Amino acid sequence: MADIEKICALAKQASYDLATLDAYDKNRILESIADEIEANAGRILEENAKDLEAAVSLSEAMKDRLRLNDKRIAAICEGVRDVAKLDDPVGEITDTFVRPNGLEISKVRVPLGVIGVIYESRPNVTADVAALCIKSGNCVILRGGKEAINSNRILASIIGDAIEKSGVISRNIVAFIDDVTRDGSLAMLKQSKYIDVVIPRGGDGLKKFVLENALMPVIASAGGNCHLYVEKTADLNMAAEVVANAKLSRPSTCNALEQLLVDRSVAKEFLPLVCGILKQNGCVVNGSEEARSYCDYIEPCNENEYYKEHGDKVLTVYIVDGVAEAAERVNAHSTNHSDGILTSDKKAADYFVAKVDSACVYVNASTRFTDGFEFGFGAEIGISTQKLHARGPLGLKQLTSEKYVVRGNGQVRK
């Protein structure tokens, strides 16, 4: 694994130069990347076709995560350009004060350094992550999954070429590890001398693997077992529309709805309404015995289904008695990603928001909004479900740290 160590060492060296670039130069690099991806769309689609051809064992939802087309490539380019338009967080002074001895102390936002990202399936992540890291002054080492190896490889190559064409800095600021084996990941996770932080972007299995093996700090970006609770005062038509969107708009994503909690007092009216919509769209609905008593479409399920991120057109239903039970159930079963309440009762909403311990908590909105682009971050490197160093969508500011700059005129400590 000497090659992996060399890749990481070169990225570390390049990180010192990248930290000195101003927003103008970083934006020039990003514009070059967007232009090159656009110009090479045909090559990218050819390589993506190879991945799709090999994806015979994947579900249709997972194939959709993998699939690129002209529209999605255009969206990738738009995302890179949107990041270029964002304010540069590096160099921002977040606090300043003067000590009695005359020392002026400032707290300044700085890059983390070298970020390692291990991710699954979606090839657009290659460009999204590269753009965010460059704009926030971080070098990045990318290691994608085997399902998207051809797509990721060509995108990383095009990004490297674009960096060279910009004439600003070495292409080593974006590195790509071509080894998709477990040993390749392990070798990367041992490079704490060069990688400052690693971010897993994928399911719970990937998160667990990284947390158990990384020698450097980890920002855990886990999968989502997301809940919505239909409270007794909810507008049921609105609630049905929100539930349908949260489940059906893109069921393979980590912010898709997986668990539906319905208040007992509205279950008889609401479940046939929402299940009718779900049935029309080919969604399988499983649920408790009580949930099945209100709607014939609901199928039996076991306890494990309530902890599961389905990643497909599958939804699990459970009946609860009030907001307190709903919040307790969310905390017991969720992955602390995105959970919400549908209600007309402000007191119930405030209780749910305070009680539920998730990175993003929604009131009367779809969980599908947990996304860097939707939050105005341009894109995101993942959704952190832990509490340190950042939580929720990881945008530019979340990819920085702070250091103290102390200015004096000859002071010495007595």
N, C-alpha and C positions, 0 to 999 in steps of 0.2 A: 504493500500500500504506500510505497514511497512517492508515487505520483500524486496521491491525495495530499500527503504532507506538503509536497512542493507547491501544489495549487493553493493551499491554505497560506503558506509562507509568502507567496507572491501577492496574495490578496492583502495580507497584513501590511506588507511594505507599501502597497499602493494606497492603503487607507490613510496614511499620514499625508500624502499629497492631496487626496480627495478632500480631506478636512479643511484644506486651505482655499478651495475653490469658492468663488462667490456665486450668487444665484444666476447671474448672466451666463457664466460658463456651464453650470449644471443644466440650465435650460437649453443651451445649445446642444448638449449631449442628448437630452431627451427628444428634442425636435429631430435630431439625426436618427435616433432609434425609430421614432414613429414613421419617418420617411422611408427608412430601409424595410421595415415590416410591410408597409404599403406596397413598395416596389417589388417585394418578393412574395406576395400573397400566393401566387401559383405554386411556388416551391413548398411553401408551408402546407398548402392543401394536399399536395402530393404525399408528403410525409405523414400528415394526419390520416390520410386514407390507409396507409400501411398499418397504423395503430388500430383503426376501426376494423380492418380486415382481420386482425389478430384477436379482436375483442369478442370472440364468439361466445365465451362463457359469461360475459357481463350482462346484467339486466339492461332493459331499454333505458331506464333512468340513468344508469351509470354510463351507458354509451352516449347519452345526451350530454353528460358532463364532459366527455372526452371529445365530442364532435366539434370541429371548426367549420365555418363556411364564410362566405364573403362578408355577410353581415356581422359575424362575430369578430372577424379580423379587423373590420372597420371600427368596431367597438373597442378592441384592444388599442388601436392607434389613437382613438379619441381619448381613452383613459390615460395613455401616456402624455398626450398633449394637455389634458386637464391637470395632471400633476405638475406640469411645467408652469401652469398659470397660477398655481397656489403660492401663497407666501412661503418664503424660505424660513424655517424655524431656527436654523443654525445662526448663532451669534446674538439671538434675542436676549436682552438683559431682563431677567425676571425679578430681580431685586437688587438694590444697592443701598449701602449705608456707610457712614463714616464713624470710625471709632474715636474715642477721646484723644488718642495719640496721633490722630491725623491720617491713619490708614484708611483708604477708600476701598471697600470690599464690594465686589459685584458678583452676582450669581448669573452665569452665562450658559445658554443652551448650547450643547455640543453633541456631535454624533456619538453613537454607541461604539463605533469602530468597524468591526467585521461581524456581520450577521450571517449565520448559517440557517438555511430554510430547507426542511425536508417536507415534501408535499406529495399528494396523491392525485392522480387522474387528470385534473383540469389543466390543460396546457396554457390557458390565458394567465395562470398564476406566474409563469416564467417572466412575462413582460410586466405584469402589475407589480410584482415584488422588486424587479430590477429598477423600475421607475421610482418607486417610493424610496428605495435605499439610496439611489443616486441623489435624489433631491434632498434627502435628509443627511447627506454627507457620509453615508455608510457604504463600505464595500459589502458585497453579498456573495455567498457561496451557495449555489442552487443544487439540490439533489431531488429530482422528481421521481415518480413511480414508474415501474416497468410498463404499465399500460399506455403511457404517453411518451415513451422514450424517444421515438422518432420526431414527434412534434416538438418536444422540449429541446432536443438536440439542435434542430434547425433554427428554432427561435433564439436559443443561446448563441449560436454561431452568428446569426444575423445581428443580434444586439452587440456582440463583440466587434463585428465589422463596422457597425455604425459608430461605436465609440472611437475606433481608430480613424474613421473618416472625419469625425468632428475635429480632430487634431488638438484636443484639449488635454488628454491624459491617457495613460496606459489602459488597454482593454482588460487588464487584470482586476479592475474594480468590479467586474461581474464575472464570476467563475462558475463553471458547470462541471459537476461530477457525473461522469458517464456511466459509472458502475452502479447498477441498480440492485446488486445483491445485498444481502444482510451484512456481509463482511464489509462492503463498501460504506454502508451507513455507520457501522461500528467504528471504522477507521476515521470517518469524519467526526464522530462524536468524541473521539479521544484527542482532538486537536485544540485543546484548551490554551495552548501557547499562542495560537493564532486567531481562534474564533472567540469573540467576546460574549456572544449569546446565541442560542439556537432556538428556532421556532418551529415546532411541528404543526403542519397544517393538514389535517385529515381526521380519521376516526379515532375512537378511544384506544384501539390497539396500537396505533402509531404513537399517540401521546404517551401511553404507558411504556413503550419501548424506548422512547427518547428520554423520558424522566429516569428510567432505570439505568441507562447507559451513558448519558452525557456527563462529561467532566466539567463542562462550563455551565453557567446559569441557563435556565430554560424559561421562556415565556410560553406557557401551555395554551395552545390554540386548538381546542378539542371539538369533537362533533357535538351536535345539538339534539337532545331529547326535549323538544320544545312543547310547552303547554299553552292552551288558552282555556280560560274558565268563563262560562256563560253564567253570569250572576242573575238572580231572580228579577232584577229591574231592567235587564238589558232590552234594547230594541231588537227583537228576535229576527226581523228581516235583515237588519244591518249585521247582526251577529252571524247569520248564515252566510252572508256575502264575505265577511272577513274570514271566517273559518275556511270557506271554499278557496279563497285566494291564498291563505297561509298554507293550505295543504296541496293545492293543485297547480299553482303558477309555475313552480319548479320543484317537484317533490324530492329531488336528489340532493338539494342544497342543505347546509347545516342549519339554516334559519327556517326551514320548512316545519310546519306543524306536525307533531307526531302523536300528541295526547290531547284529547278533548275532555274537559271536565264540565259537567252540566249540573246546574242546581236542580235539586229534586222537584221544586215547585214549578219549574217550567219544562221539565224533561218530556212530558207527554206531548206538549205542543211543539217543542223545538226539534226533537230528534227526527220525527218524520219529515219535517221541513228541510233540515240540513242534509239528511241522508238521501233525500230525493235528488238534491243537487250533486252530491258525491257519487251516487249510483249512475247518474247520467254521464258522468265523466270517468267511469271505470275504476272508481276508488273502492277498495275493499275496506269495510268497517267492521272492526272487532270490538267486543265489549263485555262488560260484566253481565251477570244474570239479570240484574235490575234494569240495565240499559236495554237489554234484548226484549224485556217485557213491554217496552214502549215503542219498539220498531222492529218489524220482522226482518228487515234487511241486515241487521247487525248479527254477526256470527260470534260463536263462543271464542274465548281466548284464555290463555293461562297467565299467571302472575308475571312471568318474564316479559310479556309483551308491554307492560307498563314502564319498563326500564329501557325499552328498545328504541334506537333511532332507525326507523324503517328504511329511510332513503328511497322510498318508492310510493306508489299510490296506495298506501295502507294507513289507516287511522285507527287509534284505539280510544274507546269511550268509557268513562267512569262517572257514576252519579255521586254527587256530594251534597251535604246538607249545610250550606252557608259558606261564607267567605273564609272563615277561620279554618274549616276542614280543607277547603280548596288550597289555601296557602300552605298548610302543613303537608298536603299531598305533593304539591309542586316541590317543596324543599326536600322531600324524601325520595323523589323519583327523578328529578331533572338533572341535567348536566351543568346547571347554572349558566346556561347560554342565553336564551331568549324565552320569556314567559309573559303571559298577559291576561288581563281581565276585560270582559265586555260587560258594561254596566252603565246605568244612569244614576247611580248612587255615589256621590263624591266621597262619602265617608267610607264606603266599601272599597272604592278605588284607592283611597289614601292608605287604608289598612293593608291592602294587598301589596301595594308598592313598598311599604315599609317592612312588611314581613317576608316577602319573597327575596331570597338571596341569590339573585342572578345578575349577570353582567348587563343585561338589557331587560327592563320591565315595561310592558306596554299597557296602555289604557285605551281601549276602543280603537285598536289598529292591528294590522297584520304583523306577525313576527318576521315576515319577509323583508322588512326594512332594516334589519340588522346587517349592514353592509357599508363599507367605507364610502362608496360612491353615493349612496342614499343619505349618508350622514354629512355629506359635503366634504369628505376627506380626499376626493379624487379617486381613490381606490383604497384597498387595505391589504395588509400583509397576512391577516388572519383575524380571528375573533378570540381574544384572550378570555378564558373562563376562570383565570386565577386572579388574585388580588394584588400581586406585586409582579412586575414593576408597572404594569398597565392593565386595564380591564376594558373589555368590549372591543370594537373595531380598532385595529392598530394602524393609525395613520401617521403622518409625518411627525407630529409632536411626540407621539408615543414611541418613536424610533430614535429619540434623543435622550440624553441625560443632562446633567448640569455640573459645571465645575466653578470653583471660586477663583476669581481674578483679584489679586490684592495689589494695589498701587500705593507706593509710599515715596518718601523723599529722604531716605537715609535712616529710617527708624530702626532701632535695635531693642531687643527685649531685655528688660532689667531683671 
